[in-house]
Amino acid sequence: MFIMIGQLLKERYQVTEKLGQGGQAITYKAKDTQGQNQIRVVKHLCPTSTNPTLSEAAKHDLWETAKELFGKEAKALAGLGHHPQIPGLLEDFVENGEFYLVQEFIEGQPLSVELPSGQRWSETQVIQLLHEILSILEFVHSKGVIHRDIKPDNIIRRRLDNKLVLVDFGAVKLERQLAQVSAKSRRSVSVGTLGYMPSEQQDGKPVFASDLYALGMISIQALTGKNAADLVLHHKKRGEIDWQPLVTVSKELTEVLTGIVRCFPEDRYQSAEEVLQALNPNGSKINNGGYTPTEIVSEPPKVPPDYRTERVEQPPKIQDWRCIHHLTGHVASVRSVAISPDSQTLVSAGDDNTVKVWHLNSGVSGSLKNTFKPQTGFFKGEATYFTSVAISPEGQILASGCLDKTIKLWHLNNGNWIRDLKGHSDSVYSVAISPDSQTLVSAGRENTIKVWNLPTGQALRNLTGHSDSVYAVAISPDSQTLVSASRDNTIKVWNLLNGKLLNTFTGHIDWVHCVAISPDGQTIVSGSKDNTIRLWNIGSGQLIRTLNGHSNWVTSVAISPDGSTLISGSRDKTIKLWNLDNGELIATLTGHLELVWCVVISPDGKSIASSSDDGAIKIWQRN
């Protein structure tokens, strides 16, 4: 069931805005029409899967799991009673077979806004953060609840009084249930966010000290100005986070934070109360008032020259790009966009079962030219949903990967169908056409990459090597090399002519969602669920640099035709522009209401197109 803006739930809560969406629920802002129009948060249980081939039994299991987690959240919130820094549960209800939670609405901003990459907090600020969140966790843990997803996005600074509020108990684990799980010799589900999630939680066995570890990682992130995932990846020795060389703080705070983020849970502080006592050995209290979140250490301490560290980001320059068109023809998520070689035409593919063709740079720029829809004998409409589009270099052929396991080819100018390419055993996530127009490459859920002769539609070879779904493929400018990105956390480089695997790049700590190759064919850019962008030398496989700045998955990357600018899109709803040579952040473009699925730049370098889960396509040009 989809909730519409303005819809009235339980004849009481009028939905005014969609706040966010996760794998199990959608969160809305609503007005309580029976309570003096107070603003509330309504969470709607809505488990989703991107796999249209799930059996009815699998869908039932997905629903039951989501319902169980939803029930645990309601039970945990009800059990917590009232705490001034936890949103209260007002009620939970069932309507038309759908489950809902209603909570207090917290006006403010997430802590992630105060922790941009490269900025460092003072020791006083970090101690203040620790004191506030530890006091909340002491209360939460006393109720037998483990939060399991402590991260900056789940800590809100309340506008009313500047205090921190802990939100989103959707991943909670009730401690008293752990004994039951152990007794049945059954592993718990791994829930949490990489970078803030310790090893025992990744194994599905969280303890109270798991929440403390996450808070410790946030504190170290604040002190060093480095993303937590980057700290875990690049600053770990003998299993421990080796953060101390990156910043100078007091011996006392160093000992406390080191004790919170120990690798093994038994070596950490076991309770929030223990950490509070360590912070205040004489029983003194830290003043909660007068906190100013903008206090930043102006001169970070020098790092030893032999210690590996990434560049500290500089504040972004004033953006000189603006949105000139907002295209709203799709009625569902727009997964992919592509621009024709002459920069005159834009193509978009959406979850509404349509591919749309738009004028881009002409007197009717932004207007719709054509719509390709499922037709009898042409598409299988019930499961076609388009995931990716590509246009041949001469601008004549349009190719699209689909959830129905096919690649569909048709003439771009008139929409006449050419053929379906069949051979995949599961959904197709990505397609690419070689610059010489001879080869099409496709990849998807089945872990296999397929290479096709584009003019004839003949399957040439299968490339195997990835151990999980392949999310993206890109072909080098000379049509000789193929690069693939996978859910197995790796990037692979292949000889496109013979299918030989040339290299495997490792370094991302979560799914690699997108790849691009620079115009000179020397650099690979990858974006990941670990929130980072990485630049690699395509020949040697050497990591050139890591770019931090996005606060959620990096879903798409593109490189300008002159090779000077990198464009990235993210689930954090932003588009970022970077200097490809030095990694400097140039601009951040905002405006999409939901996650950004795809970004592309026109061959003439004048326009950027972005598509989003909000169903919109935005066209950006320089002021």
N, C-alpha and C positions, 0 to 999 in steps of 0.2 A: 504494500500500500504506500503510495507517495503522498506526502503531506504538502498541501499547497499553502502559499503565503496568504494569510487572511482566514485560513480554516480554523474552526472552533473545535477543540478537543474537549471531551467530557462536558460539553455545553458550558465551558468555563474558560479554557486557556486558548486565546486567539494568537495564532502563530504570526509573528511579525518579521522574522529574519532567520535564515539558516546560518548557524554558527560554525559548524564543522561536521565532518563525516569520517568515521573509522570503519574497520572491517566488520564490526558487530552492531553499530548504532549510528544514528544521525542525531545531532544536537541542534535544537532550535531555541531561539529567543521568543518568548511569548508574553502576552499581557493577561493578567488575571482579572477577568471581567467581573468577578464576584468579590474581589478583594481590593478595592480602590485603585484598580488598574496597576498594581505593582508588577514589575518586570520579573519574570521567572525563566528558568532554564528547563526545557522539556527534552528528555532524552528518549528517543524512539528506537526500540529494538528492531534492527533491520539487517540481519546477517546477510552478507553478499559473497558471491564467488564469481571470479572471472572465467570459470570453466563451464561452458554451456552444456558439456557432455556428462555432467554429474548425474548419476542415477538418482531415482527417487529416494532410495535408501540412504545414499550419501547426503542428499539435500536434507533429509530428515535428521541425520546425525549432526549436520552443521547447525540446524535450527536448535536441536536439543542442547548442543554445547553452548551456543550463544545464549539460550534461555537460562542455562545453569549459571553462566558468568554474570548475566544480568541480575539473576536472583541473588547471587552472592553480593553484588554491589548494593542492592537494596537492603539486604540483611546487614551488611557491614555498616552502611550509613545509618540505618535505624539503631543498630547497636551502639554506635558512637554517641548517640544522643546529641547534645548541643556542645559545641566548642566554638568560641568566637572567631577562630581562624580556619574553620572547615565549613563549607556550604551545607546548610541543613537540608535534610530530605523532608519535603513537605508532604508528599504522598507518592504512592505508586499505584497504577491502575491498569486494567485491561479494557480495551474498547475495540469491538469488531474483531476480536481474536488477536489484537496487537498489544504489545506491552510498552508501558511508558513509566518513566521516573520524572518527578517534578522537584526541582531544587531551587534554592535561593540563587539569584543572579548576582555575581560579583563584578562590579564596575571597576575596571583597572586594566593593567597591561601585564603580559607574562614576563617572567624574569629574563627570558631569552632576549627580550628587547634591550635589557640593561647589560647583556653580555656579548656584544659584537666581537668578532674575532680581532685580536690585536690590542684591545683595551684591557687594562688591568685595574683591579680593585685594590684598595689599601687593606692592610691587615685589620684595621678597625672595622671596616665594612664587612669583611669575611667573618670575623668573630660575631658581628651582629647577625649576619645571615645564619650562622650555625646556631646561635642561641635561639632565634625565633623558630627555626624549623625543628630543632631538637626538642623544644618544648611541645610542639605539635605532635611529633613522633612519640614522645614519652606518653602522651595521652592515647594516641592511636594504638600503640603496642600494648598498653595496659588493658585494652579491650580485646586483645587477642587477634588483632588485624595487622597484616603485612601489606603495605601499599603496593609494592612491586613495580612501580613506574615513577619513581621520584626523578624528575628532570626539570630543566628550566621552564619548559612549556606548561608544566603542571603546577607551577608556583605563580600565583597572581599577586602583584602589588596593588592592594586595594586603594582606590583613589580617595575614599572617604577619610582614611586615617593613616595611609602610607604603610600599613602593616601587610605582612605576607600571609597569603591564604593558600592552603594546600587543596588542590582540586583533582578531579578525575580518579575516582576509586573503582574504575571499571576493571582493573587488573588485580584486585585485592585477593589475598589468600587468607583464609581464616586459620590461624595457627592450630586450633584444636582439631582441624581436619587433617593435619599433616600426619598425626599418629595413625589415623585410619588409612591414609594412603600408604604409609610404611607397612602397616599390618597386612595390606593386600599385595605388597611387593609391586606396586604400580607407580610409575613415574608421573609426577605432576606435569602439566603443560608449561612449556617455557614461555614466559610473558615478560616483557620489559623492553628497554631501549638500549641498543648497543652503545658502549662507551660508559653508560651508567649502570650496567648490569654485570654483577660479579659472576665468577665461573659457576658457583653452585646454583645460581638462579638460571643460568643458561642451560644447566642440566635439569631444570625443573624442580629444584629442591631449595626454595628460598627460605631464609630465616630472618629474624629481626635485624641481624647485622647486615643483611643485604640492602635494606633501606638506608642504613648508616653509610655503607659503601657509596651508594649513589649520591648522597649528600656530600660526602668527602670529595667525590669527583667534581661536583658542581663548584665546591669551594676552591679546589685546585685550578679548575678552569678559570674562575674569577681572578685568582692571584696571578696566573701565568698568561692570560689572554689567549689560551689555546683551546681548541675544541676538544671535548672529552675523548671522542673517538681517535683523534690524532695523538693524544697523550698515550692512549692504550697501545696504539700501533707503533709509534716511533720512540717512546720513552719508557720502555719496559725492559728491565734487566732481572734475570733469575725469577721471572714471574711477578715481580713487584713493579709498581709504577715509579719510575726514577725521575721525579719532578723537581727535586730539590735544587739541581744546578740551574734551573730556569728562572729562579726568583730568590730574593733575599727576604726572609721573614724571621721572626723570633724563634729561638730554639723551642720554646714551649708550644707554639702553634705548629711548628714542623713536626714535633713528636705526636701531637694530637692527630693531625691529618694523616701522618704515616700509619698511625695505629688504626685509623678508620678504614683505610683502603688496602690493608694487607690482603695478599692473594687468597689465603685460606681463612674461612670464616672463624675458625676456632682461635686464630691469632689476632682477631680484631677485638675492639670493644664490643661487648655483648649487649649493651643497652644504651638508650639515649641518655639515661640518668648517669651512667658511667662517664660518657663524653662530657656532659655538663659539669660533672665534678672535676674532670681533668682540666676543663677550661677555667674553672673557678675553684682552685685548690683551697682557698681560704674562705670559701663560702660567699664571696662577693658576688653581687648581681651586676649584670651588664645593663646599662641604660638603654631602654627600647626606644626612647623618644629622640626626635631631632635628626633622624637619619636622612642623609642626602645621597641618593643613588648615583649622582653624577660625579662624585669625587673619584678621580682616577689618578693613579701614580703617573706623574708626568715624565720621569726619567727612569725607565725600567733598568734593573741592574744588569751588568754585563754578564754574558754567558761565556763560559770557558771556550776558547777558540776551537778545541778539538771535540766539542760536544755538538751532536747533530741537532739542528732545530730548523724550523721553517720560518720564512719571512713573516714579520709582523705586519698585518694589513694596515694601510693608511686609510683614513676616512675617505669615503667616495667623493669624487668631484660632483659638482652640480650637474645633473643629467641634462644633456642637450638633445634628447629624443622625446618626442611626444606622440600620443595616440591620435592618429588622424581619421581612423575608421574603426567602428565597433560593429562587427557583422554578427547578426543574431538569427540566421536562417535555420540553424539546427535546433532541435528540441531536446537534445541529450548531449552527453559529453562529446567533445571533438578530440579524437585521439591523435590525429596526425594532419599536418599541412605540408604542401610542397608548392614551389614556385617554378614556373616555366623558364626555360633558358633565356627567353627574350624579356623576362621580368614583367610581362604584361598580364599573366594569368596566375591565379591562386587556386589550388585544389584543396579541399578539406574532406576528411573522412570521419564519420561519427557513429555513435552508438544508437542513433535513430534509424539505422539501416539505410543511410543515404551517403552518396558522395556528391559534393557540390562544387561547381566551377564558378569562379568569380572574376570579374574585371579587376585588375590591380592598378596599373598605371596608364590610365587613359581618361578621356573626358567623362566617362561613366565609372570611374574608379570606385570600387566598393559595391557595385551592383552585381546581382546574381545573373550568370549567363546560362547555367544549365544545372539540372539535378538528375543524377542517376539513381533509380530506385529498383528494388527487387521486382522482378517480373516473372510470370510463369514461364518455365523453360529457360530462364536466364539466371536468376538467383534462387537460392533456397531461403526465402525470406525469414523463416522462423529462427535461423541461426547464422545469418550472414555477417552481422556486425563488423564493420571495417576497422582495422587496427593500425594500418599504415598505408601510405601512398607514395609513389615515386613516378617521376616523369622522365621519359627518355631524353637524351641530350639534344635530339633534333626537334623535340617538342611535339611529337606525333602520337606517342603511345603513353597511356596511363596504366599503371599497375597498382593493385591494391591487395594487401594481405587481409585475410578474413578469419573469423572464428569458426567458419564452416570447413576449415582445413584446405581451402583453395586459394590460389592467386588468380585474380580476375584481370584480364587485359581488354582494353577497348580503345577506340580512337578518341583522342582528347577533343578534337574539334567538333565532332558531331555526336559522340556518345555511342557509336555503333560498336557492338560487342565483337571482339576478335576471338577469344578462346578462354577457357578455364585451364589452369595448370593444376593437375591433381597428382598427389603422391605423398603429401604429408598425412600422418596418422593422427594429428591433433592440430590445435589452433595455430595459425600463422601470426606471428607478432611483428615481423619486420621484413621489408623488401628493399632491395637496392638494385639500380641499373648501372652497368659499367659505362664510363665515359665514351667508349667506342661503340656503344649501343648493341654489342653482340651478346652480352651476358646479363642474366637476371639472377640474383641470389635471394633466397628466402630462408627464414628460420623461425622457430617458435617453440611451443611447449614441449615437443618431443625430444629435445636435446640435439637434434640433427639439423645440419645446414644443407640445403639443396642448391645445386648450381644448374641453371637451365640455359639453353640456347634461346635467346629472346626472339629472333626472327622466326624460328620454326616451332618453338614451344617444347623442344625435346629436352628430357632430363639428361644431364651430362654426368653428374656424380653426386654422391653424398659425402659430406665431411662430418666425421664423428670424432669426439674427443672431449666435449663438454659433458659434465656429469649432471647437469640440470638444464632447465629451460634457457634458450638463447633469446635475449630480449632485443638485441640490435645488431645490425651488420652495416659495414661501410666499405667502399671500394676505393682504392688509391687512384689518383689522377691519371696514372699510366695504365690503368686497367690490369695491372699485374698482381696486386696484393689485396687480400681480403682481411678485414679485422672484424672480430665478433666479440660481443659482450654477453655475459651469462649470469644467471642466478647462482652459479657455483662460485661467485666472487672473482672470477678470472677474466682476462682479456686474452684472446688467442689471435695469432697472426698466421695467415695461410698464403701459400702460393696459389693464386686463383687459377692458373693455367693447368696445374697438375693435381691440385688438392693437397699438397704436402704441408704438414704443420711445421711452421718455421720457428715459432716462439710462443711461450705462455708467460704473461705478465701477472704477477701476484702482488698484492699490497692493500687492495681494498678489503675491509673487514666485513662487508655485507654485499648484497647483490649489486652487480654492475648493470645499470639500466640503459646506458646510452654510450655511443662512441662517435667520434668524428676524426677525419684525417685532414691535416693541413694542406693547403694548395700546393706546397712544394713536396709533399709526400714524405716529409721527414719526421713529423710529430703526430702522435696519437693523443687525443683528448678523451678521457672517460669520466662519466658521472655515475654516482653510486647512491644506494640506500643509506650508506654511512655518512651522507650529507657533504661529501667532499668531491672535488674535481681534481683529477690527476693528469699530468702531462708526461708523456713517455717519448723516448727516442725510439722510432720504429725499427731501426736497425739493430741497436744494441740491447734494447729492452730496459735501458737505464731510466729510472724515475728522475725527471727534470725538476718538478716541483709539485707541491700540493696546494690547492686553493681552498681556503675555508671562508665561508661567508653565508652560505645558505643554512637555514635552521631546520630543514627537512630534506627528504630525498631529492637528489638531482635527477630529474626525469628526462632532460633533453639537452644536447649541446650542439652548437653550430659554429663554424668559423667563417669570417668574412672572406670574400674573394681575394683580397690583397694580403691575407694572412696576418693582419695586424690585430684583429679583434676576435675575442671569443665571446659567444653569447650562451647563457645557460638558463634553463627553466627549472622550476622546482615545485614540490608539493607545498612549499611555504608561500605560494601564490605570487612569487616575484620572478622577474627576469633580471639577470645581472650581466653587465658588459665588463669584460676584462681586457687588459693589455696582454696579448699572447706572449710577447717577448719577455716581460718582466713580472707578469702576474698581478699587476696593479689593478684594483677595482676601479673602473671608470664611472659606472652609473648603475643605479638600481631602478627598474621600471615597475610601477605598481598600478593596479587597477582591476585585475582579475579577482573574482569573488571566491574562486575555488582553486585547487591545484592546477598548475600549468603542465599540460601534457607534452606540448611540442613547441619548439622554436626553430625558425629557419630565417635565413637572410637571402635577399634576392641576388641573382648573379651580377647585377649592376651595383650592388652594395648600398643601395639607397633606402631599402625598406626591410623591416623586420616584421615577420608574422608570428603570432603566438596563438595557441589554442588551449582551451581549458575545460575542466570538469564542469564549469558553469555554463557550457554550451556556446560560449562566445569565441569569436576570433577577433584579435586586435591587430591592426596595422600601425606600425610605428615608423616615423621618419624624423630626421634631424630638424630641429627648429630652424 
